[in-house]
Every structure is written in C-alpha cells, then in structure tokens.
Amino acid sequence: MQRVTGIGGIFFKAKDAPALQAWYKQHLGIDVQAWGGTAFSWADKEGKPVGGTTIWSIGGQEGDAFAPSSAPFMINYRVDDLLGLVELLKEEGCHVLDKIDESEYGKFAWVIDPEGNKVELWQPPLGQ
C-alpha cells in the first residue's frame, strides 16, 4: 500500500495572522484570500491543470484545530486509502486520534508523531 501520495495542505498559526498574511501577499505574491489562505492548483510543466490542489493557510492562535499538539503548524498529507492507512498505523502502535471526518472535501484522520505534532491525513473525493 502506498501511504502518502503528496502534500494536501500546510497550516500554521500566527500571533498576528492578518499582518503575516499581508506580508506573504506583498512580498511573496501569494494570493491570500479572505479565509486566510490560498489553494495552489497543480499543473504540469507546461502550466496545464492536472487535477489537484495544495492548501496554504495562516490562522490566529484561537481554536483547537491543532490540538492536542502545541506546535504552531500542521501538515496535511494526501492518501489514497485513509481507512486502510489508519488501521495500519494503529497496528504499528502509532498514536492515531479516534476521529474520522467525512465531508464533501473528502475523508480526514489525524495521527500524532513521536514529537507531539498533529499530522492530518486526507483522502480527497474521487476525481480530485
């Protein structure tokens, strides 16, 4: 089984999210949207879309999306078989959180790495 197939998103906290978002927009040209991030569409070397996105987002310190981790970031990894990978990680003794979310955006699960970082696993909907 192939485990991770790519990076689906990078999320990080900021002390002053609007100021940091503005810095990235001004200096790096990232098209930061009102929700605090952007979706980078995947393209081939000619610039033609190939069906996929990577989300990049800066948020504030509030909320518990990264809990139980205290890290200021979380990486979302794309997977093909979320349920199969979750079972395999549990068998291997990994700290997998007892929650799987399903929505129109796909299936999500979380595992805590050995340093306490929360890692998000994402199986996109078919065709994405």
N, C-alpha and C positions, 0 to 999 in steps of 0.2 A: 504494500500500500504506500503510495506517495503521501507524505504527511502534509507539508506546507508547499503551496504552489506559487506563492507570491505575497507581497505586502498589500493589504487592503486599506490600511489607514495608519496614520500617525497622529496621536492626540497628545497635547501637552497643556499643562496648567501654566498660568502666568499671574504674577502679582497684580499687574495692570494689563489685562487682556486687550482692551481697546488700543492702548498705546503700542503694545507689541504687535498687534495685528496691523496697525498703521505703518510701523517700521518695516515689516515684511512686504507690505504693499508698495511702499515708496522705494525702498532700497533694493528689493529682490524681484519686484514686479509680480508678486503673487496676487492673483485676483481674489482677495479676501471678500467673501460675501457677508451679508448681514448676520448670518448664523454663526460667524466666527471662523470660517474656513473656506476651502475650495475643493473641488473634485477635479483631479488631473485625469483627463481621458487618455487611455492608452492608444498609441499609434505605432505604425511600423516605421521603418527608416525613411520612407517617402512621405510620412505625415498622414497616412490614411488611417482612420479609426480601425481598431482591431477588437473592440468589444470588451471593455473593462475600465475601471476607474480606481484611483487611489485617493482616498480622502485625507486631507491635511487640515488640522483644526487646532486652534488655540482657544482655551476656555479659562474662566476665572477659577479661583480657589474653592468656590462653593460647590456643593453637591458631593455625591459619593460614588460617582461613576468609576473611579479608580480603586475604591475600597475593596478589599481590606489592605491594599498596598498604600504606602505613604509616598511612593515615587511620584514625581511631577509629570510622568509620561505614561502612555500605554501604546503598545503597538498591536495592530490588528493584522492577523495573518490569514490569507485565503487558504481554504482547504476544499478538497473535493468530497470528502466523506466525513462530515462532522461527527455523527453519532459513532461511526467506527473508530475514529481517532480518539474520541473521548473515552470509549471503552478500553482501548489500547493503553492510553495514558494512565487510567485507573489501575489496570493490571500491572503497569510498570511502577506503581507506587507514587505517582505524581499527585500533587495537591490540586485536584480538579474541583471547582466550585459546583455545588449541587443546584445548578440552574441552567436551563437551556431556553433561550428565547427564539420564537419564530414569528416572523412578520413578513410584509411584502418585500422587505430588504434582504430576506434570507434567514438562515439559522445562525445563532450565536451561542458560544460557550466560553468559559474562562478557566484558565489554569494559572497557578502561582508558581513562578520559577524559584530556584533554590535561594535567590537573594531577596525574595519577597515582592518581586514585580508582578503585577497583574498583566496577563497576556490574553488578548481576545482572539478567539478562533471564529472564523466566519465562512460559512458555505453560502455563496451567493445563489440567488434564484437561477433556475435553468436559463441559459442564454446570455448570462452576464459574465 
